[in-house]
Amino acid sequence: MMEKLRVVYLVWNHVGPMDSIYDSYTLLYKTIIPESGYTLRQEEFLHFEQYDSRFRWYDKNSVIELWVPVM
């Protein structure tokens, strides 16, 4: 019988145009995660982005969810 793996994600919203997303990643990896008490879980992949109806490429109010596996 296979054991199910439970993965916890820290979800952070990037708000702003796509060309500023790296600022959000820098904040997330250098400040938010270290101060959260979580550590990165880097077994499979580092992170993924979720785009929904709030995403508008160059809009200053555009939202992209950044999902990072943590433990």
HELIX and SHEET records of a PDB file:
HELIX    1   1 MET A   18  SER A   20  5                                   3    
HELIX    2   2 ILE A   21  LEU A   27  1                                   7    
HELIX    3   3 LEU A   28  ILE A   32  3                                   5    
HELIX    4   4 ILE A   33  SER A   36  1                                   4    
SHEET    1   A 3 VAL A   8  VAL A  15  0                                        
SHEET    2   A 3 VAL A  63  VAL A  70 -1                                        
SHEET    3   A 3 PHE A  48  GLN A  50 -1                                        
END                                                                             
